[in-house]
Amino acid sequence: MENKKGVNWFFVIMAIVSASELWRTYDSEILNFDNTTGVPSFNQTVLNTGVNSLTNPAVYDTEWSQSGQFLYVSHFGEPGIQADLLQFDFANPIISLTSVLP
């Protein structure tokens, strides 16, 4: 779902939400979501997910794996920026993002 500010969010699994700014170089964030109150709260930033894109959205999409362990972040490609699909292991956040493309 995209809101009026261009934030692509509300991919909910196990009461955890991923929020990614579409038109800036900001990194994606993971939020806890309280099902009772509907209030999100900050969990962590997924570093190095934002790119300095001038022609395309910085982040094309974010999706959770079915198990909820992995967050996938995709980037558009353009001159100087490689299109990519990155995997973040939520169970092991010390490991940095890993490209899943060959």
Secondary structure in CASP SS format (residue, H / E / C, confidence):
PFRMAT SS
TARGET T0000
AUTHOR 0000-0000-0000
METHOD secondary structure of the structure
MODEL  1
M C 1.00
E E 1.00
N C 1.00
K C 1.00
K C 1.00
G C 1.00
V E 1.00
N E 1.00
W C 1.00
F C 1.00
F C 1.00
V C 1.00
I E 1.00
M C 1.00
A C 1.00
I E 1.00
V E 1.00
S E 1.00
A E 1.00
S E 1.00
E E 1.00
L C 1.00
W C 1.00
R C 1.00
T C 1.00
Y C 1.00
D C 1.00
S E 1.00
E E 1.00
I E 1.00
L E 1.00
N E 1.00
F E 1.00
D C 1.00
N C 1.00
T C 1.00
T C 1.00
G C 1.00
V C 1.00
P E 1.00
S E 1.00
F E 1.00
N E 1.00
Q E 1.00
T E 1.00
V E 1.00
L C 1.00
N C 1.00
T C 1.00
G C 1.00
V C 1.00
N C 1.00
S C 1.00
L C 1.00
T C 1.00
N C 1.00
P C 1.00
A C 1.00
V C 1.00
Y C 1.00
D E 1.00
T E 1.00
E E 1.00
W E 1.00
S C 1.00
Q C 1.00
S C 1.00
G C 1.00
Q C 1.00
F E 1.00
L E 1.00
Y E 1.00
V E 1.00
S E 1.00
H E 1.00
F C 1.00
G C 1.00
E E 1.00
P C 1.00
G C 1.00
I E 1.00
Q C 1.00
A C 1.00
D E 1.00
L E 1.00
L E 1.00
Q E 1.00
F E 1.00
D E 1.00
F C 1.00
A C 1.00
N C 1.00
P C 1.00
I C 1.00
I C 1.00
S C 1.00
L C 1.00
T E 1.00
S E 1.00
V C 1.00
L C 1.00
P C 1.00
END
